[in-house]
């Protein structure tokens, strides 16, 4: 999975929504192109976290999937196979939730009633760092408390 391409697409999508409001369809197209191009000049910040929950893999997978859908857009959910599942989503963060962070959650069975969860979070950052990735990760982790 190319995180930079996915993040660029999410930023272009957000820009297109704003462009449409201000300038109709042509505004949306121009804003999307501008968002895509601008994202190429932004750095991609990543953060990861690993933890274990006292839940079986099935319950942890459902909880992670529901948490992702509540926070943003579910992009991919690889079904559980041999005790492993992957969920990928884009969640809003930063000022007014306009910047998107990409979360990739890998779940592995760690015994009958325990699941190991590894989360990678990536986000584009500009000159003024908003800590998009770390804030998104923190919000996701709060869903497991």
WOZITA-V877789 format. One line per field, one symbol per residue. ss: DSSP state (@ for helix, = for strand, . for the rest). phi: phi as a letter, one per 20 degrees, with the letter a starting at -180 (. if undefined). psi: psi as a letter, one per 30 degrees, with the letter a starting at -180 (. if undefined). A space follows every 50 residues. Layout:
ss=???
phi=???
psi=???
This chain:
ss=..@@@@@@@@@@@@@@@@@@@@@@@@@@@@@@@@@@@@@...======== ===...@@@@@@@@@@@@@@@==========..==========.@@@.== =========.....===========......@@@@@@@@@@@...
phi=.efffffffffffffffffffebmffffffffffffffffeeedecbcbc bcdecfffffffffffffffeadfebcegfblmcbcccbdcfbmflleee dddddddcfcofcccecdddccbecefefdlgfffffffffffee
psi=kjeeeeeeeeeeeeeeeeeeefgaeeeeeeeeeeeeeefffkljklklkk lklilleeeeeeeeeeeeeefbkjekjjlkkhgklkkklkkkaakghfkk kkkjkkkkkhlegkkkkkkkkklkkaejkfheeeeeeeeeefff.
